[in-house]
Amino acid sequence: MDLTPLSVSAEATDLPSDIDSLYSVAHDGPNVFGPLVLTDLGGLTKYKALLSGDATGVPAACAIRQDGAGNTTLIVAPEPNATFALQAQYWAKLTPVSSTVPTSRFLTENPDIYLYAALLESAPYLKDDNRIPVWKGELEERLEKMGLATQRLIFGGEMVDEPRLVF
């Protein structure tokens, strides 16, 4: 997951070209903090309809718009009445490995996953079917570890048993 700062002063702001999907968007000060509601374009249109006319102000909701050329734009509502600092947390597209691009961030961080996936795919061609369960088990174990690491990244910390406070 990647984090990118955004300076938003208009209804539409370009997002990084490597964005695959948006996880969250939040105000990052200096005067406004907190998350924006992330919705689809239909939901954002409904939200805008609830605003009075050409309302401007502090963005409270947002959506992603992608055009046919692969450009991704963040649309906010209401339209900003000043420049606001936002932080967007997003999932980046995987960079395909090729002869011109010999490595990727995913390959650098997870070489074992590539290794066991390649071994699993090669076993039938090498007529070594007895190794398929071994390579499959190793691959699944490493994918599970990667998934758990991703969950820790997203949700962070440990669960703590604390009594609820009643107000």
Secondary structure, 3 states (H helix, E strand, C coil): CEEEEEEECCCEEECCCCEEEEEEEEEECCCCEEECEECCHHHHHHHHHHCCCCCEECCCEEEEEECCCCCEEEEEECEECCCEEEEEEEEECCCCCCCCCCCCHHHHHCHHHHHHHHHHHHHHHCCCHHHHHHHHHHHHHHHHHHHHHHHHHHHCCCCCCCCCCCC
